[in-house]
Amino acid sequence: MIASTAIAVSPCLSLADGNLVISSNQSDAAPRAAFETLVENFKAANPDINVEFNTIEHEAYKTAIRNFLVADKGPDIGMWFAGNRMAGFVSDGLFGDISSVWSENGLNEAMASTRSSVTFDNKQYGLPYAYYQWGLYVRTDIMEANGIKQFNTFDDLLNACAVLNGKNISPVTIGTKYLWTAAGWFDYLNMRTNGLDFHIQLMLGKVSYTDDRVVATMANWRKALDANCFIDNHQNYSWQEAQPALINGEAAMYLMGNFLIPNLPAETSANMDYWQFPDINSGMARGEDAPTDLIFMPANAVNKENAKKFLSFVSKAENIEALAAATQVLPTHKDAKPLDDRFLNAGAAVLAKSQTAQFYDRDTTPEMAKVGMQGFQDFMLNPDDVMEILEELEEERERIFGKL
């Protein structure tokens, strides 16, 4: 049996040489089952290693990781996110160097597409196992019943909101209790208003949050708020708690990553489609969010050789393929076949012709992300306070990144 805890504040550590302690944030049913199967397969191939697999609820993990990374002894394997979301941990010496896993398993070529997102000073500090598209997940049965066709412009999206509201259907479900879902709306509105390059410069602290171009992004967001596009009381819901509105037909759309699909009942997903977020400025290249998830070895891991053995095992094409299929995301290994799934096929086609960002809280620093995402939720609740909110964000940007 795999030792597994649904909710915990810190992983249970074992110190024997033949142990491997894994701390997982994959608490939703489908990904949790996929990792449990992966661990069982690893145990079968390595019967001399005693595996302890601890699952921590996804939001609680964000606190737990900051505790176990600075403990005297940490777990041997953890899970996190690529890009700037891991950069601070790497610069603080809290992620272990796993470059040998990359070189010994031919991953520099096999995972070339995601290598840069886990590489710092030419060393690799994570093993990407999945990436996935974001976009609008739409109840096509509701859309068709109300004469709404797939839209290519933001004005068409606003018009769809008006039609749906007239039928007492909430156009867009969202749960902003944990803030990051609101950041998804900022990402797409900013990329569609100003382009990906500008968005990345903002994420890197090289643009002021009071810049007229950011103000224009917020003005476009205000249009969606004024059109009553979002469900009421979203600040009280997690992203999972916002799903029933979609499932029950009370809402028609959800801006979310493809990890939404395994969470939905089969009869709901059968009525769903994936639509790319529409244009605001015609002719502007469409940037896309494509977050990358990873497995890593903490610098304070007790059983480093076993950790590297596990990472090497996970990196095999067949294991990456199995994880991606079970969780309905795109595999990171070039020899891993993606699941023949219409949502993934659509997402892969979009990403193949797009430049991508990670996500707001992965592209900027954790300190900026915390204040920024709170500001976005505040804006959705009090849009008249937009300039005060942007000024607060700019104060934080200046504190973190310095004056422009």
C-alpha positions in Angstrom: 0.0 0.0 0.0 1.1 3.6 -0.6 1.1 5.8 2.5 -1.1 8.7 1.5 -2.6 11.6 3.4 -5.4 13.7 1.9 -4.6 16.9 3.8 -1.5 17.6 5.7 0.7 20.6 6.7 4.0 18.8 6.3 5.3 15.5 4.9 6.2 12.7 7.2 9.9 12.0 6.8 11.7 8.7 7.0 15.5 8.7 7.3 16.5 5.1 6.4 18.8 4.7 3.4 16.3 2.5 1.5 13.5 5.1 1.7 11.9 7.6 -0.7 9.6 10.3 0.6 7.4 12.0 -2.0 5.3 15.1 -1.2 2.6 15.6 -3.8 0.2 18.5 -4.5 -2.0 16.4 -6.9 -5.0 16.1 -4.6 -7.7 16.1 -7.3 -9.0 12.6 -8.0 -7.6 12.0 -11.5 -4.1 13.3 -11.1 -3.8 11.7 -7.6 -4.8 8.3 -9.0 -2.3 8.7 -11.9 0.6 9.4 -9.5 -0.4 6.6 -7.2 -0.2 4.2 -10.1 3.2 5.7 -11.1 4.5 5.1 -7.6 3.2 1.6 -7.5 5.0 0.9 -10.8 8.2 2.4 -9.4 7.9 0.2 -6.3 7.5 -2.9 -8.4 10.7 -2.0 -10.3 12.6 -1.1 -7.1 11.4 -3.4 -4.4 14.3 -2.5 -2.1 13.1 1.1 -1.8 10.4 1.9 0.8 8.2 4.6 -0.7 6.2 7.1 1.3 3.7 9.0 -0.8 2.1 12.0 0.9 -0.7 14.0 -0.8 -1.3 17.5 0.4 -4.4 19.5 -0.7 -3.4 21.7 -3.6 -3.8 25.1 -1.8 -2.4 23.8 1.5 0.7 22.6 -0.4 1.6 26.2 -1.3 2.2 26.8 2.4 3.7 23.4 3.1 6.4 23.7 0.5 7.7 26.9 2.1 8.0 25.0 5.4 9.6 21.8 4.2 12.1 23.4 1.9 13.7 25.2 4.8 13.5 22.4 7.3 16.6 20.6 8.4 15.6 17.6 6.4 13.0 17.6 3.6 11.2 15.0 1.5 13.1 13.5 -1.4 10.6 14.5 -4.1 8.3 17.5 -4.4 6.0 19.0 -7.0 5.9 22.6 -8.2 5.7 24.9 -11.2 8.2 26.0 -13.8 9.4 29.4 -14.7 9.7 32.3 -12.2 7.5 30.4 -9.7 10.5 28.1 -9.1 13.2 30.8 -9.7 13.2 32.2 -6.2 13.5 28.8 -4.6 16.4 28.0 -7.0 18.2 31.2 -6.2 17.8 30.6 -2.5 19.5 27.2 -2.9 16.3 25.2 -2.0 15.9 23.1 -5.2 18.5 20.4 -5.9 20.5 20.3 -9.1 19.3 17.4 -11.2 21.3 18.1 -14.3 22.7 14.6 -14.1 19.2 13.1 -14.5 18.8 15.2 -17.7 22.1 14.2 -19.2 22.0 10.5 -18.3 18.5 10.1 -19.7 18.9 12.1 -22.9 16.4 14.7 -21.7 18.2 17.7 -23.2 16.9 16.5 -26.5 13.8 14.6 -25.5 12.4 17.5 -23.4 13.9 20.4 -25.3 10.6 22.2 -25.5 10.3 22.7 -21.8 14.0 22.6 -20.8 14.4 26.4 -20.6 11.6 26.7 -18.1 13.6 24.7 -15.5 17.1 25.8 -16.4 19.1 28.3 -14.4 22.8 29.1 -14.9 22.8 26.1 -17.4 21.7 23.7 -14.7 18.3 21.9 -14.5 16.3 22.0 -11.3 13.1 20.3 -12.3 11.6 17.6 -14.4 8.6 18.9 -16.4 5.9 16.2 -16.7 3.0 18.1 -18.1 2.0 21.3 -19.8 -1.4 22.3 -21.0 -3.4 25.0 -22.7 -5.7 27.6 -21.1 -8.7 28.9 -22.9 -12.5 29.2 -22.7 -14.3 26.0 -22.0 -17.7 26.4 -23.3 -21.1 24.6 -23.0 -21.8 24.4 -26.7 -25.3 23.0 -26.1 -26.2 26.2 -24.2 -24.5 28.4 -26.9 -26.3 26.7 -29.7 -29.7 26.8 -27.9 -29.2 30.6 -27.7 -27.9 31.2 -31.2 -24.3 32.0 -30.2 -21.5 30.8 -32.5 -17.8 30.6 -31.7 -16.6 34.2 -31.4 -13.3 35.7 -32.6 -13.6 39.1 -31.1 -14.0 40.4 -27.6 -17.0 42.4 -28.6 -18.6 39.2 -29.7 -17.9 37.7 -26.2 -19.5 40.7 -24.6 -22.5 40.4 -26.9 -22.8 36.7 -25.9 -22.8 37.8 -22.3 -25.8 40.0 -23.0 -27.7 37.2 -24.7 -27.1 34.7 -22.0 -28.0 37.2 -19.2 -31.2 37.8 -21.0 -31.9 34.0 -20.6 -31.0 34.1 -16.9 -27.8 32.2 -17.6 -24.5 33.4 -16.0 -22.1 33.7 -19.0 -18.9 32.9 -17.1 -18.3 30.9 -14.0 -15.2 31.7 -11.9 -14.1 31.2 -8.3 -11.6 33.8 -7.1 -11.3 32.7 -3.4 -7.7 31.6 -4.1 -7.1 34.6 -6.4 -5.2 32.9 -9.3 -8.3 32.4 -11.5 -8.7 36.2 -11.7 -5.1 36.4 -12.8 -6.0 34.2 -15.8 -8.4 36.9 -16.9 -5.7 39.6 -16.5 -3.2 37.5 -18.5 -5.5 37.1 -21.5 -6.9 40.6 -21.5 -3.4 42.0 -21.3 -2.0 39.7 -24.0 -4.9 40.6 -26.3 -4.8 44.3 -25.5 -1.0 44.8 -25.6 0.6 41.6 -26.9 2.7 38.9 -25.3 6.0 40.8 -25.3 4.5 43.7 -23.3 2.9 41.2 -21.0 6.2 39.5 -20.3 8.0 42.8 -19.7 5.3 43.7 -17.2 5.8 40.3 -15.5 9.6 41.0 -15.3 9.0 44.3 -13.5 10.1 46.4 -16.5 6.8 48.3 -17.0 4.8 50.3 -14.6 1.4 49.1 -13.5 0.1 52.6 -14.0 1.3 52.6 -17.6 -1.5 53.7 -20.0 -1.4 50.3 -21.6 -2.2 48.5 -18.4 -5.0 51.0 -17.7 -6.3 50.0 -21.2 -6.3 46.3 -20.2 -8.3 47.1 -17.1 -10.7 49.2 -19.1 -11.4 46.1 -21.3 -11.9 44.0 -18.1 -14.3 46.7 -16.9 -16.4 46.1 -20.1 -16.8 42.5 -19.1 -17.8 43.4 -15.6 -20.3 46.0 -16.8 -21.7 43.4 -19.2 -22.3 41.2 -16.1 -20.2 38.4 -17.6 -19.3 36.7 -14.2 -21.2 34.8 -11.7 -22.2 36.5 -8.4 -20.2 35.9 -5.2 -17.2 34.4 -7.1 -14.9 35.6 -4.2 -16.5 32.9 -2.0 -15.7 30.0 -4.4 -12.6 28.0 -5.1 -12.1 27.0 -8.7 -13.6 23.6 -8.0 -16.6 25.2 -6.2 -17.3 27.2 -9.3 -17.7 24.1 -11.4 -21.2 23.1 -10.5 -22.6 26.2 -12.3 -21.1 24.9 -15.5 -22.2 21.3 -14.8 -25.7 22.3 -13.9 -26.1 24.6 -17.0 -26.3 27.7 -14.8 -23.2 29.1 -16.5 -21.9 28.7 -20.1 -18.2 29.4 -20.0 -15.1 28.9 -17.8 -11.7 30.4 -18.5 -9.5 27.7 -17.2 -6.7 25.2 -17.9 -7.4 21.8 -19.5 -7.1 20.2 -16.0 -10.8 21.2 -15.8 -11.9 18.4 -18.1 -11.1 15.4 -15.9 -13.0 17.0 -13.1 -16.2 17.2 -15.1 -18.8 14.4 -15.4 -18.7 12.6 -18.8 -22.1 14.0 -19.8 -20.9 17.5 -19.1 -17.7 17.2 -21.0 -19.6 15.7 -23.9 -21.3 19.1 -24.3 -18.1 21.1 -23.9 -15.8 22.7 -26.4 -12.5 24.6 -26.2 -12.5 28.1 -27.7 -9.4 30.2 -28.0 -9.7 33.5 -26.1 -10.8 36.0 -28.8 -9.0 39.1 -30.2 -9.3 42.6 -28.8 -6.9 44.2 -31.2 -7.4 42.7 -34.6 -4.2 41.3 -36.2 -2.3 41.1 -32.9 -0.6 37.7 -32.4 -2.4 35.7 -29.8 -0.2 34.9 -26.8 -1.4 31.9 -24.7 -0.9 30.7 -21.2 0.6 27.2 -21.2 1.8 26.4 -17.6 4.3 23.7 -17.0 4.2 21.4 -14.0 7.3 19.7 -12.6 8.7 17.2 -10.1 11.9 18.2 -8.3 14.4 17.1 -5.6 14.6 19.5 -2.7 18.1 20.5 -1.7 17.5 19.2 1.8 16.3 15.8 0.5 17.5 12.9 2.7 17.7 10.2 0.0 19.1 12.0 -3.0 20.2 9.0 -4.9 16.8 7.4 -4.6 15.2 10.8 -5.6 17.3 10.8 -8.8 16.3 7.2 -9.4 12.7 8.1 -9.2 13.1 11.2 -11.4 14.9 9.0 -14.0 12.0 6.5 -13.8 9.4 9.3 -14.3 11.3 10.7 -17.2 10.8 7.6 -19.4 8.5 8.4 -22.4 6.0 5.7 -21.4 5.6 7.2 -17.9 5.3 10.8 -19.1 2.7 9.5 -21.6 0.7 7.7 -18.9 0.7 10.7 -16.6 -0.4 13.0 -19.4 -3.2 10.6 -20.6 -4.6 10.1 -17.1 -4.6 13.8 -16.3 -5.6 14.9 -19.9 -2.7 17.2 -20.4 0.1 17.4 -23.0 3.2 15.3 -22.5 6.6 16.9 -22.2 8.7 14.0 -23.8 9.0 14.1 -27.5 8.5 10.3 -27.8 5.4 10.3 -25.6 2.2 10.3 -27.6 -0.5 12.7 -26.5 -3.9 11.3 -25.7 -6.2 11.3 -28.7 -8.5 13.7 -27.1 -10.4 16.5 -28.8 -9.6 19.1 -26.2 -5.9 18.3 -26.2 -5.8 18.2 -30.0 -7.4 21.6 -30.1 -5.0 22.9 -27.5 -2.0 21.4 -29.1 -2.9 23.0 -32.4 -3.3 26.4 -30.8 0.0 26.2 -28.9 1.9 25.0 -31.9 1.2 28.3 -33.6 1.4 30.5 -30.6 4.0 32.1 -28.3 3.4 31.2 -24.8 3.5 32.5 -21.2 3.5 30.4 -18.1 0.8 32.1 -16.0 0.7 35.4 -14.0 1.9 33.8 -10.7 4.6 31.8 -12.5 5.9 34.6 -14.8 6.4 37.2 -12.1 7.9 36.9 -8.6 5.9 35.4 -5.8 5.9 38.7 -3.9 4.5 40.6 -6.9 2.1 37.8 -7.7 0.6 37.9 -4.2 -0.2 41.6 -4.4 -1.2 41.5 -8.0 -3.7 38.7 -7.7 -5.3 40.3 -4.7 -5.5 43.5 -6.7 -7.3 41.7 -9.5 -9.9 40.2 -7.2 -10.4 43.6 -5.6 -10.9 45.1 -9.0 -13.5 42.5 -9.9 -15.4 43.5 -6.7 -14.8 47.2 -6.9 -13.9 48.3 -10.4 -14.3 52.0 -9.6 -11.1 51.7 -7.5 -9.0 50.7 -10.5 -6.4 53.5 -10.3 -6.0 53.1 -6.6 -5.4 49.4 -7.1 -2.9 49.9 -9.9 -1.1 52.5 -7.8 -0.8 50.0 -5.0 0.5 47.4 -7.5 3.0 49.9 -8.8 4.3 50.6 -5.3 4.9 46.9 -4.9 6.6 46.6 -8.3 8.9 49.5 -7.5 9.8 47.9 -4.1 10.6 44.6 -5.6 12.1 45.5 -9.0 13.3 49.1 -8.4 12.4 52.4 -10.1 12.1 52.6 -13.9 
